[in-house]
Amino acid sequence: MNQEFQNVFAALREILKRHPGKLSVKEDSSSCYCLEGGSHPKHKTPMPLAWVTIGKAYVSFHHMAVYARPELLKPISKELKARMQGKSCFNFTTVDPVLFAELEALTVKAFEAFQKAPFMK
C-alpha cells in the first residue's frame, strides 16, 4: 500500500476519532474507518454516517451530513470544493494540513447538525 496514502488515511481518520459525538465505530481497519449511529428511518438499523477509505487512486473522506445538509458546504473554500466527488465525498492523494483543518471544522459542524436530527435520538 502506498505510504503517502497511509499517511493521508491516518490524518483523516484522526479527524473522525476526535469528533465522534454519539457515534460508534463500525469498522477500524488498515484501509477503512467508519462511524455509524442513529436509526435508519426505514430499516431501523444504525447508519454509516462518516468514514474514510483507501482506494486505488486516492483516499476518500465521506460525510453524509453534508449530503443531508448541503448548506454546510456553502462556506467551504474553492480548494476543498475541488476535492469533492459527488455530494458527500472528498478525495486526497497527499496530506494537506490547511485543507484537513478546514475539513475538520466542517466535520464538527456536520456532526453537530446530525446530533439534532430526529433519527439520532
C-alpha positions in Angstrom: 0.0 0.0 0.0 1.2 3.5 -0.9 2.9 5.1 2.1 1.5 8.6 1.3 -2.0 7.1 1.2 -1.4 5.6 4.6 -0.3 9.0 5.9 -3.4 10.6 4.4 -5.7 7.9 5.8 -4.1 8.3 9.3 -4.7 12.0 9.3 -8.3 11.8 8.1 -9.1 9.0 10.5 -7.8 11.2 13.4 -10.4 13.8 12.4 -13.2 11.3 12.9 -11.7 9.8 16.0 -11.5 13.3 17.7 -15.1 14.2 17.0 -17.3 11.0 17.2 -20.1 12.5 19.3 -22.7 9.7 20.0 -21.5 7.7 17.0 -19.9 4.3 17.3 -17.1 2.7 15.4 -18.4 0.2 12.8 -15.0 -0.6 11.3 -11.5 0.2 12.2 -9.1 -1.5 9.8 -5.9 -0.5 7.9 -8.0 0.8 5.0 -11.3 1.8 6.4 -12.5 3.7 9.5 -16.3 4.1 9.7 -18.6 5.7 12.3 -22.3 4.8 12.5 -25.2 5.9 14.5 -28.8 6.8 14.7 -31.6 4.7 13.4 -32.3 4.5 9.7 -35.9 5.7 9.2 -36.9 2.7 7.0 -34.6 -0.1 8.2 -34.4 0.8 11.9 -30.7 -0.1 12.0 -27.6 2.1 12.6 -26.4 4.0 9.5 -22.8 4.7 8.4 -22.5 8.5 8.8 -18.8 9.3 8.2 -15.9 7.2 7.0 -12.5 7.3 5.4 -11.2 4.6 3.0 -8.1 4.0 1.0 -8.8 3.4 -2.7 -6.6 2.7 -5.7 -6.3 6.4 -6.8 -6.9 8.4 -3.6 -8.1 8.3 0.0 -11.8 9.2 0.3 -13.4 11.0 3.2 -17.2 10.6 3.2 -19.6 12.6 5.4 -23.3 12.0 5.0 -24.2 15.2 6.9 -23.0 17.3 4.0 -25.2 15.2 1.7 -28.2 15.7 4.0 -27.4 19.3 4.8 -25.8 20.8 1.7 -25.9 24.3 3.2 -23.0 23.2 5.3 -20.9 23.4 2.1 -21.6 27.0 1.3 -18.7 28.5 3.2 -16.0 26.0 2.2 -13.1 27.1 0.1 -12.8 26.5 -3.6 -9.7 24.4 -2.9 -11.7 22.0 -0.6 -14.7 22.1 -3.1 -12.2 21.0 -5.8 -11.6 17.8 -3.8 -15.3 16.8 -3.8 -16.6 13.9 -5.8 -20.4 13.6 -5.7 -22.3 15.2 -2.8 -20.5 13.9 0.3 -17.0 12.7 -0.6 -13.6 14.4 -0.5 -10.6 12.8 -2.2 -7.0 13.3 -1.3 -3.6 11.9 -2.5 -1.4 13.8 -0.1 -1.6 15.3 3.3 -2.7 18.9 3.2 -2.8 20.4 6.7 -4.7 23.5 5.6 -7.5 21.6 3.8 -7.6 19.0 6.6 -8.1 21.7 9.2 -11.0 23.1 7.1 -12.4 19.6 6.7 -12.2 19.1 10.4 -14.1 22.3 11.1 -16.7 21.1 8.5 -16.9 17.7 10.3 -17.6 19.4 13.7 -20.4 21.4 12.1 -21.7 18.3 10.3 -21.7 16.2 13.5 -23.5 19.0 15.4 -26.2 19.0 12.6 -26.6 15.3 12.8 -26.9 15.3 16.6 -30.0 17.4 16.2 -31.6 15.2 13.6 -34.7 13.2 14.7 -33.2 9.8 13.7 -30.2 10.4 16.0 -32.3 10.3 19.2 
